[in-house]
Amino acid sequence: GDAAVGRAASLLAAVPDALHGTLEHCQVVSPEDLELLGGIRVSIQPTHRAVDADMTQLRLGQTRSSWVLPMADMVRAGARLSLGTDWPIVSADPLLTLRAAITGEDQHGKPFHASQSLSPDVALRAATIDASEAIGLPAAMQVGGQGDFVIWHGDPLGDITTASIHSTWVDAAQVAGEDLSTTCNAAEASEA
């Protein structure tokens, strides 16, 4: 609940950064507690925000429902966001997570405190580089490092609602999606 956020953030402020202390499942944050999140790793699940929007308004009321994942305010306060899904409670689909974070819409496509949505670049970074760093993994691909990545159809920074994942690669080996050689050959043929 919202009372726990302030207490946990105060405790985490004293945890050495090397221990990767994280405020997990940070969902309801009062305006008074936002300033406490500066410099704290905060793990959030934007898909919950989309799925829970109807229930949130009924149970928390209009004022407190605006405290549900105030993502933009968290970023302004200096929180170090990482996005997750909370699967199996909600879908594990990372595209749904990104769409919920970027569009600020509920599961029916209606705005839900949309002013708290994240920009595409902040959301994508929180779902990848910052999430990786939060669990102690290298924050970027590097020579000799692990090569986990996705190849996109479309531009996730331009329009997340139409972008999709072409293929997924783990340790530089394709594990899901379309065969890249087939896609490249089709693209070359269309250019000829």
Backbone as CSV, one residue per row, in Angstrom:
resi,resn,N_x,N_y,N_z,CA_x,CA_y,CA_z,C_x,C_y,C_z
1,GLY,0.810,-1.189,0.000,0.000,0.000,0.000,0.852,1.250,0.000
2,ASP,0.205,2.391,-0.088,0.937,3.651,-0.181,1.720,3.980,1.082
3,ALA,1.290,3.510,2.251,2.054,3.777,3.474,3.404,3.072,3.457
4,ALA,3.459,1.913,2.835,4.705,1.143,2.791,5.747,1.779,1.877
5,VAL,5.307,2.511,0.867,6.247,3.095,-0.098,7.220,4.042,0.591
6,GLY,6.716,4.952,1.401,7.583,5.906,2.094,8.556,5.224,3.030
7,ARG,8.073,4.229,3.763,8.940,3.497,4.684,10.037,2.748,3.929
8,ALA,9.645,2.042,2.878,10.621,1.260,2.105,11.642,2.170,1.424
9,ALA,11.180,3.283,0.858,12.108,4.206,0.197,13.115,4.771,1.190
10,SER,12.665,5.093,2.398,13.581,5.611,3.424,14.640,4.575,3.781
11,LEU,14.247,3.320,3.891,15.203,2.256,4.194,16.165,2.016,3.036
12,LEU,15.639,2.006,1.820,16.481,1.748,0.650,17.508,2.853,0.415
13,ALA,17.219,4.054,0.850,18.164,5.157,0.680,19.483,4.871,1.379
14,ALA,19.454,4.007,2.401,20.669,3.677,3.157,21.389,2.438,2.619
15,VAL,20.805,1.755,1.632,21.405,0.532,1.088,22.478,0.910,0.070
16,PRO,23.689,0.356,0.202,24.736,0.651,-0.785,24.292,0.276,-2.200
17,ASP,24.607,1.123,-3.174,24.172,0.920,-4.556,24.602,-0.442,-5.100
18,ALA,25.758,-0.918,-4.705,26.283,-2.193,-5.207,25.391,-3.377,-4.842
19,LEU,24.530,-3.213,-3.839,23.635,-4.296,-3.437,22.350,-4.326,-4.264
20,HIS,22.156,-3.340,-5.126,21.019,-3.282,-6.045,19.669,-3.342,-5.335
21,GLY,19.547,-2.668,-4.199,18.267,-2.611,-3.494,17.201,-1.992,-4.390
22,THR,16.029,-2.599,-4.401,14.952,-2.155,-5.286,13.620,-2.151,-4.555
23,LEU,12.845,-1.130,-4.757,11.482,-1.072,-4.256,10.616,-1.789,-5.287
24,GLU,10.225,-3.007,-4.953,9.490,-3.855,-5.893,7.995,-3.589,-5.848
25,HIS,7.368,-3.705,-6.996,5.911,-3.610,-7.130,5.388,-2.319,-6.520
26,CYS,6.069,-1.246,-6.830,5.720,0.076,-6.308,4.517,0.592,-7.090
27,GLN,3.324,0.490,-6.506,2.126,0.767,-7.285,1.363,2.015,-6.851
28,VAL,1.164,2.230,-5.571,0.389,3.382,-5.108,1.343,4.305,-4.344
29,VAL,1.583,5.490,-4.910,2.571,6.413,-4.332,1.915,7.763,-4.080
30,SER,1.890,8.174,-2.829,1.303,9.478,-2.501,2.241,10.586,-2.984
31,PRO,1.690,11.745,-3.278,2.543,12.864,-3.707,3.638,13.185,-2.688
32,GLU,3.361,13.002,-1.399,4.349,13.289,-0.350,5.537,12.330,-0.411
33,ASP,5.313,11.105,-0.895,6.386,10.109,-0.940,7.219,10.160,-2.220
34,LEU,6.747,10.876,-3.226,7.477,10.910,-4.495,8.920,11.372,-4.321
35,GLU,9.139,12.422,-3.542,10.492,12.961,-3.367,11.435,11.940,-2.734
36,LEU,10.899,10.982,-1.988,11.728,9.951,-1.352,12.280,8.948,-2.362
37,LEU,11.712,8.936,-3.582,12.131,7.958,-4.594,13.381,8.395,-5.364
38,GLY,13.854,9.611,-5.170,15.038,10.095,-5.874,16.240,9.200,-5.628
39,GLY,16.806,8.657,-6.702,17.975,7.794,-6.615,17.676,6.343,-6.274
40,ILE,16.425,6.030,-5.972,16.032,4.664,-5.593,15.648,3.866,-6.830
41,ARG,16.063,2.595,-6.882,15.592,1.701,-7.937,14.140,1.337,-7.629
42,VAL,13.266,1.521,-8.604,11.841,1.280,-8.424,11.351,0.381,-9.555
43,SER,10.853,-0.791,-9.189,10.324,-1.740,-10.154,8.809,-1.583,-10.238
44,ILE,8.324,-1.321,-11.456,6.891,-1.100,-11.648,6.344,-2.011,-12.740
45,GLN,5.036,-2.196,-12.721,4.360,-3.056,-13.673,3.240,-2.257,-14.352
46,PRO,3.547,-1.564,-15.444,2.546,-0.729,-16.110,1.312,-1.494,-16.597
47,THR,1.453,-2.780,-16.899,0.283,-3.539,-17.353,-0.759,-3.611,-16.234
48,HIS,-0.317,-3.680,-14.975,-1.263,-3.647,-13.857,-2.073,-2.354,-13.880
49,ARG,-1.390,-1.269,-14.168,-2.060,0.037,-14.202,-3.194,0.014,-15.226
50,ALA,-2.934,-0.564,-16.390,-3.942,-0.640,-17.445,-5.086,-1.584,-17.071
51,VAL,-4.739,-2.740,-16.544,-5.745,-3.751,-16.206,-6.562,-3.352,-14.977
52,ASP,-5.923,-2.719,-14.017,-6.587,-2.377,-12.754,-7.307,-1.027,-12.760
53,ALA,-7.270,-0.297,-13.863,-7.797,1.078,-13.877,-9.245,1.161,-13.409
54,ASP,-10.134,0.301,-13.926,-11.551,0.361,-13.539,-11.711,0.130,-12.039
55,MET,-11.079,-0.918,-11.542,-11.166,-1.273,-10.130,-10.535,-0.187,-9.254
56,THR,-9.458,0.385,-9.719,-8.738,1.402,-8.954,-9.625,2.611,-8.668
57,GLN,-10.329,3.082,-9.684,-11.200,4.247,-9.491,-12.292,3.938,-8.467
58,LEU,-12.851,2.717,-8.543,-13.920,2.337,-7.615,-13.415,2.193,-6.181
59,ARG,-12.263,1.564,-6.028,-11.765,1.253,-4.681,-10.993,2.393,-4.024
60,LEU,-10.287,3.171,-4.820,-9.455,4.231,-4.242,-10.063,5.617,-4.383
61,GLY,-11.003,5.783,-5.292,-11.577,7.099,-5.541,-10.737,7.882,-6.531
62,GLN,-11.257,9.000,-7.003,-10.599,9.780,-8.049,-9.226,10.303,-7.622
63,THR,-9.127,10.872,-6.417,-7.854,11.452,-5.986,-6.784,10.388,-5.839
64,ARG,-7.044,9.363,-5.037,-6.021,8.340,-4.796,-5.765,7.477,-6.028
65,SER,-6.728,7.371,-6.943,-6.456,6.595,-8.165,-5.373,7.271,-9.000
66,SER,-5.202,8.574,-8.843,-4.131,9.272,-9.569,-2.755,8.950,-8.980
67,TRP,-2.733,8.311,-7.820,-1.476,7.907,-7.194,-0.988,6.556,-7.723
68,VAL,-1.791,5.870,-8.547,-1.423,4.551,-9.063,-0.399,4.708,-10.179
69,LEU,0.777,4.210,-9.911,1.904,4.301,-10.839,2.034,5.682,-11.475
70,PRO,2.351,6.678,-10.680,2.583,8.010,-11.242,3.973,8.043,-11.905
71,MET,4.071,7.339,-13.033,5.362,7.077,-13.674,6.118,8.344,-14.036
72,ALA,5.443,9.298,-14.655,6.125,10.543,-15.046,6.627,11.287,-13.813
73,ASP,5.818,11.321,-12.751,6.256,11.980,-11.515,7.427,11.236,-10.880
74,MET,7.436,9.909,-10.976,8.557,9.129,-10.450,9.852,9.503,-11.163
75,VAL,9.776,9.613,-12.484,10.964,9.989,-13.267,11.420,11.392,-12.882
76,ARG,10.477,12.328,-12.784,10.836,13.713,-12.393,11.462,13.759,-11.004
77,ALA,11.051,12.850,-10.120,11.604,12.803,-8.760,12.989,12.152,-8.724
78,GLY,13.410,11.550,-9.851,14.727,10.932,-9.912,14.746,9.443,-9.618
79,ALA,13.574,8.801,-9.607,13.526,7.350,-9.404,14.208,6.651,-10.579
80,ARG,14.818,5.527,-10.301,15.503,4.723,-11.323,14.569,3.563,-11.673
81,LEU,13.708,3.787,-12.677,12.645,2.841,-13.004,13.145,1.613,-13.751
82,SER,12.535,0.483,-13.438,12.650,-0.714,-14.267,11.240,-1.258,-14.441
83,LEU,10.913,-1.629,-15.670,9.579,-2.127,-15.990,9.567,-3.640,-15.977
84,GLY,8.499,-4.194,-15.441,8.293,-5.632,-15.432,6.840,-5.940,-15.699
85,THR,6.470,-7.240,-15.593,5.111,-7.645,-15.932,4.309,-8.179,-14.757
86,ASP,4.924,-8.793,-13.774,4.248,-9.472,-12.670,3.495,-10.709,-13.160
87,TRP,4.001,-11.324,-14.215,3.416,-12.559,-14.717,3.477,-13.614,-13.627
88,PRO,2.507,-14.450,-13.405,1.349,-14.768,-14.248,0.085,-13.986,-13.897
89,ILE,0.183,-12.974,-13.055,-1.000,-12.191,-12.679,-1.518,-11.405,-13.881
90,VAL,-0.628,-10.828,-14.659,-0.968,-10.172,-15.923,-0.068,-10.771,-17.000
91,SER,-0.317,-10.440,-18.231,0.431,-10.994,-19.358,1.934,-10.725,-19.220
92,ALA,2.722,-11.676,-19.678,4.178,-11.521,-19.696,4.651,-10.798,-20.961
93,ASP,3.750,-10.428,-21.835,4.088,-9.788,-23.108,4.734,-8.421,-22.859
94,PRO,6.021,-8.271,-23.194,6.690,-6.986,-22.946,6.109,-5.849,-23.788
95,LEU,5.501,-6.165,-24.927,4.888,-5.101,-25.731,3.690,-4.487,-25.008
96,LEU,2.910,-5.316,-24.314,1.788,-4.776,-23.538,2.300,-3.873,-22.417
97,THR,3.411,-4.263,-21.811,4.018,-3.451,-20.758,4.449,-2.098,-21.318
98,LEU,5.155,-2.118,-22.443,5.608,-0.862,-23.055,4.425,-0.006,-23.493
99,ARG,3.427,-0.631,-24.111,2.258,0.138,-24.561,1.545,0.790,-23.384
100,ALA,1.384,0.056,-22.282,0.719,0.623,-21.106,1.524,1.797,-20.545
101,ALA,2.839,1.676,-20.535,3.690,2.744,-20.001,3.671,3.985,-20.893
102,ILE,3.649,3.771,-22.200,3.777,4.882,-23.148,2.439,5.559,-23.450
103,THR,1.375,4.778,-23.595,0.094,5.376,-23.996,-0.695,5.950,-22.827
104,GLY,-0.506,5.413,-21.615,-1.289,5.873,-20.474,-2.755,5.484,-20.582
105,GLU,-3.021,4.404,-21.322,-4.403,3.952,-21.503,-4.688,2.728,-20.649
106,ASP,-5.978,2.531,-20.354,-6.372,1.320,-19.653,-6.496,0.175,-20.667
107,GLN,-6.921,-0.980,-20.209,-6.990,-2.142,-21.091,-8.047,-2.005,-22.194
108,HIS,-8.927,-1.009,-22.071,-9.957,-0.772,-23.081,-9.563,0.345,-24.045
109,GLY,-8.354,0.872,-23.885,-7.888,1.946,-24.751,-8.345,3.330,-24.332
110,LYS,-8.883,3.453,-23.123,-9.312,4.759,-22.618,-8.189,5.366,-21.775
111,PRO,-8.002,6.681,-21.838,-6.968,7.325,-21.021,-7.210,7.099,-19.525
112,PHE,-6.134,6.792,-18.812,-6.185,6.647,-17.357,-5.030,7.448,-16.783
113,HIS,-5.316,8.668,-16.344,-4.282,9.579,-15.844,-3.096,9.568,-16.822
114,ALA,-3.416,9.810,-18.084,-2.434,9.711,-19.169,-1.258,10.673,-19.009
115,SER,-1.423,11.704,-18.218,-0.305,12.633,-17.994,0.851,11.934,-17.281
116,GLN,0.604,10.751,-16.731,1.643,10.000,-16.026,2.340,8.978,-16.917
117,SER,2.052,8.988,-18.214,2.716,8.039,-19.115,4.173,8.450,-19.322
118,LEU,4.945,7.512,-19.840,6.364,7.738,-20.092,6.609,7.993,-21.573
119,SER,7.658,8.720,-21.877,8.049,8.877,-23.281,8.567,7.521,-23.768
120,PRO,8.499,7.265,-25.073,8.976,5.975,-25.587,10.426,5.666,-25.219
121,ASP,11.303,6.665,-25.286,12.709,6.383,-24.982,12.910,6.052,-23.505
122,VAL,12.204,6.733,-22.600,12.322,6.442,-21.165,11.757,5.048,-20.870
123,ALA,10.604,4.718,-21.462,9.985,3.409,-21.225,10.863,2.276,-21.753
124,LEU,11.397,2.430,-22.964,12.229,1.378,-23.541,13.513,1.193,-22.729
125,ARG,14.090,2.283,-22.287,15.287,2.193,-21.441,14.962,1.505,-20.104
126,ALA,13.823,1.844,-19.497,13.436,1.247,-18.212,13.150,-0.249,-18.354
127,ALA,12.707,-0.669,-19.534,12.402,-2.083,-19.771,13.637,-2.890,-20.160
128,THR,14.718,-2.224,-20.499,15.904,-2.934,-21.001,17.142,-2.598,-20.166
129,ILE,17.790,-1.522,-20.476,19.062,-1.154,-19.852,18.922,-1.013,-18.336
130,ASP,17.923,-0.240,-17.890,17.781,0.003,-16.451,17.310,-1.239,-15.702
131,ALA,16.453,-2.051,-16.326,16.019,-3.302,-15.696,17.193,-4.267,-15.565
132,SER,18.036,-4.303,-16.574,19.224,-5.159,-16.541,20.173,-4.708,-15.426
133,GLU,20.405,-3.418,-15.357,21.299,-2.863,-14.328,20.746,-3.125,-12.925
134,ALA,19.417,-3.082,-12.782,18.798,-3.267,-11.467,19.065,-4.648,-10.883
135,ILE,19.281,-5.638,-11.748,19.563,-6.986,-11.253,21.040,-7.352,-11.372
136,GLY,21.869,-6.354,-11.632,23.308,-6.566,-11.615,23.910,-7.079,-12.910
137,LEU,23.170,-7.023,-14.011,23.712,-7.441,-15.306,24.281,-6.234,-16.033
138,PRO,25.182,-6.464,-17.009,25.708,-5.323,-17.766,24.570,-4.537,-18.397
139,ALA,24.671,-3.232,-18.366,23.591,-2.371,-18.833,23.610,-2.129,-20.338
140,ALA,24.594,-2.630,-21.051,24.646,-2.434,-22.496,25.446,-3.568,-23.120
141,MET,25.162,-3.811,-24.399,25.946,-4.829,-25.093,27.372,-4.319,-25.256
142,GLN,28.314,-5.231,-25.117,29.711,-4.866,-25.237,30.485,-6.016,-25.865
143,VAL,31.622,-5.717,-26.457,32.457,-6.731,-27.092,32.791,-7.802,-26.064
144,GLY,32.522,-9.046,-26.431,32.797,-10.163,-25.538,31.706,-10.411,-24.517
145,GLY,30.690,-9.543,-24.486,29.598,-9.687,-23.525,28.457,-10.505,-24.092
146,GLN,27.479,-10.746,-23.248,26.295,-11.483,-23.656,25.508,-10.648,-24.650
147,GLY,25.018,-11.273,-25.714,24.300,-10.550,-26.765,22.824,-10.869,-26.782
148,ASP,22.063,-10.344,-25.843,20.618,-10.527,-25.817,19.969,-9.280,-26.420
149,PHE,19.092,-9.470,-27.413,18.450,-8.328,-28.060,17.238,-8.781,-28.856
150,VAL,16.447,-7.812,-29.305,15.333,-8.077,-30.204,15.516,-7.234,-31.453
151,ILE,14.933,-7.712,-32.543,14.867,-6.946,-33.784,13.393,-6.599,-33.980
152,TRP,13.148,-5.349,-34.261,11.777,-4.845,-34.344,11.256,-4.784,-35.774
153,HIS,9.939,-4.977,-35.922,9.179,-4.543,-37.096,8.646,-3.187,-36.694
154,GLY,8.936,-2.162,-37.439,8.465,-0.836,-37.071,9.398,-0.185,-36.065
155,ASP,9.009,0.999,-35.652,9.840,1.805,-34.764,9.161,1.934,-33.398
156,PRO,9.687,1.239,-32.367,9.056,1.330,-31.054,9.149,2.727,-30.439
157,LEU,10.076,3.535,-30.908,10.180,4.905,-30.404,9.244,5.846,-31.155
158,GLY,8.778,5.397,-32.326,7.864,6.221,-33.121,6.413,5.932,-32.795
159,ASP,6.011,4.656,-32.888,4.624,4.287,-32.602,4.602,2.883,-32.013
160,ILE,4.550,2.804,-30.695,4.572,1.515,-30.010,3.317,0.703,-30.310
161,THR,2.240,1.355,-30.719,0.999,0.621,-30.974,1.052,-0.185,-32.265
162,THR,1.963,0.161,-33.179,2.078,-0.600,-34.429,3.371,-1.405,-34.501
163,ALA,4.318,-1.136,-33.626,5.587,-1.875,-33.631,5.364,-3.299,-33.118
164,SER,6.151,-4.222,-33.629,6.089,-5.607,-33.155,7.504,-6.176,-33.164
165,ILE,7.665,-7.288,-32.501,8.993,-7.893,-32.431,9.164,-8.891,-33.581
166,HIS,10.208,-8.682,-34.357,10.542,-9.561,-35.472,11.166,-10.847,-34.958
167,SER,12.190,-10.692,-34.100,12.882,-11.869,-33.579,13.571,-11.534,-32.267
168,THR,13.775,-12.580,-31.465,14.423,-12.455,-30.161,15.694,-13.284,-30.176
169,TRP,16.761,-12.708,-29.627,18.080,-13.337,-29.629,18.606,-13.380,-28.192
170,VAL,19.115,-14.527,-27.789,19.709,-14.699,-26.468,21.114,-15.237,-26.660
171,ASP,22.079,-14.550,-26.068,23.490,-14.903,-26.217,23.858,-15.060,-27.692
172,ALA,23.370,-14.107,-28.498,23.636,-14.001,-29.931,23.039,-15.132,-30.763
173,ALA,22.126,-15.911,-30.207,21.459,-16.973,-30.964,19.961,-16.677,-31.006
174,GLN,19.365,-16.808,-32.189,17.940,-16.552,-32.323,17.152,-17.640,-31.604
175,VAL,16.203,-17.217,-30.738,15.397,-18.166,-29.978,13.909,-18.065,-30.308
176,ALA,13.498,-17.007,-30.988,12.087,-16.856,-31.345,11.949,-15.879,-32.501
177,GLY,10.830,-15.992,-33.218,10.514,-15.026,-34.259,10.812,-15.529,-35.649
178,GLU,10.742,-14.595,-36.575,10.941,-14.893,-37.986,12.412,-15.142,-38.298
179,ASP,12.640,-15.980,-39.284,13.996,-16.285,-39.729,14.581,-15.039,-40.388
180,LEU,15.641,-14.532,-39.833,16.242,-13.287,-40.317,16.748,-13.421,-41.745
181,SER,17.305,-14.575,-42.113,17.832,-14.734,-43.472,16.699,-14.665,-44.496
182,THR,15.534,-15.199,-44.170,14.384,-15.140,-45.074,13.924,-13.696,-45.239
183,THR,13.866,-12.958,-44.142,13.443,-11.560,-44.184,14.413,-10.734,-45.001
184,CYS,15.715,-10.945,-44.797,16.733,-10.185,-45.528,16.678,-10.507,-47.014
185,ASN,16.511,-11.792,-47.357,16.429,-12.184,-48.768,15.198,-11.564,-49.428
186,ALA,14.057,-11.515,-48.715,12.843,-10.909,-49.263,13.052,-9.411,-49.466
187,ALA,13.728,-8.757,-48.556,13.989,-7.331,-48.686,14.910,-7.055,-49.867
188,GLU,15.924,-7.884,-50.044,16.843,-7.723,-51.179,16.114,-7.940,-52.478
189,ALA,15.206,-8.907,-52.556,14.469,-9.194,-53.777,13.544,-8.037,-54.136
190,SER,12.947,-7.398,-53.150,12.035,-6.300,-53.428,12.788,-5.048,-53.897
191,GLU,14.069,-4.928,-53.531,14.890,-3.795,-53.949,15.396,-3.970,-55.378
192,ALA,15.453,-5.223,-55.835,16.015,-5.497,-57.186,15.091,-5.122,-58.294
